[in-house]
Amino acid sequence: MKNLFIVLFIIVCTCSCVYAFETDSYSSHDIEFKEQLSKLQTKHIIIFNDLLLSDLQKAKANYIFKNSDNKEAEIYAKLKKEQNLLNNLIAQSADKFTKKQQKKNIRKLEKEILIIEKQADREFKKILNHDQRTKYNRIKKAVKI
């Protein structure tokens, strides 16, 4: 009976530790996601105010950026995780092949972010008039997030 109790106790403790570890990793992922999403939304607010968008333009722009921001923030959180993994590999003096693969994963995620940004940028420019478009190009260079 004592052995059964001890085994059950060990199983419960192990499950609790695993659950705590998994919950911690998800919360850090969520924090990265929310921080990046907040930065992107701030960037859009600055741009919308500087361009003096009409209400219709703001509605269209919000629709365009809503989907792209969520995708971009999700990939950015993955990118941060992969960069941390690379830093750990470097600190542990891992083999070159493993580090090379990790760098390849990071470049892939960076390219995905650029593709999403360019697609949203093209769609956004379609709703702007000529003056707004030229001003947007200048603002975009100044506001890097």
Secondary structure, 3 states (H helix, E strand, C coil): CHHHHHHHHHHHHHHHHHHHHHHHHHHHHHHHHHHHHHHHHHHHHHHHHHHCCCHHHHHHHHHHHHHHHHHHHHHHHHHHHHHHHHHHHHHCCCCHHHHHHHHHHHHHHHHHHHHHHHHHHHHHHHCCCHHHHHHHHHHHHHCCC
